[in-house]
């Protein structure tokens, strides 16, 4: 029987899916959505479990981010939410 150890525990952690993160100029960034436009935003990333990443600064709770932004998304591009 394998033993499971808890390595870390935190509450009230701001996190985003890693699919929203990308590197820009050697730093982590996301496109967050403001008035239906993508805004390039530098973020500081903490812990990352391969699925979600902790955001230490750059965006606030409740802001929307673009998942899988791709090459066609640039700062100021119009975006819309897909269902």
JOURUR-V826729 format. One record per residue. N is the residue number from 1. NEAR is the number of other C-alpha atoms within 12 Angstrom. Layout:
n=N near=NEAR
n=N near=NEAR
This chain:
n=1 near=3
n=2 near=4
n=3 near=5
n=4 near=6
n=5 near=7
n=6 near=7
n=7 near=8
n=8 near=9
n=9 near=9
n=10 near=12
n=11 near=8
n=12 near=10
n=13 near=19
n=14 near=25
n=15 near=35
n=16 near=38
n=17 near=24
n=18 near=27
n=19 near=22
n=20 near=34
n=21 near=34
n=22 near=30
n=23 near=21
n=24 near=15
n=25 near=8
n=26 near=10
n=27 near=16
n=28 near=25
n=29 near=34
n=30 near=40
n=31 near=39
n=32 near=37
n=33 near=30
n=34 near=23
n=35 near=15
n=36 near=19
n=37 near=21
n=38 near=29
n=39 near=27
n=40 near=29
n=41 near=31
n=42 near=25
n=43 near=30
n=44 near=26
n=45 near=29
n=46 near=21
n=47 near=22
n=48 near=21
n=49 near=15
n=50 near=15
n=51 near=14
n=52 near=20
n=53 near=27
n=54 near=30
n=55 near=29
n=56 near=21
n=57 near=21
n=58 near=26
n=59 near=27
n=60 near=20
n=61 near=17
n=62 near=12
n=63 near=21
n=64 near=26
n=65 near=36
n=66 near=36
n=67 near=25
n=68 near=16
n=69 near=26
n=70 near=15
n=71 near=10
n=72 near=13
n=73 near=25
n=74 near=22
n=75 near=23
n=76 near=18
n=77 near=21
n=78 near=19
n=79 near=24
n=80 near=18
n=81 near=16
n=82 near=6
n=83 near=3
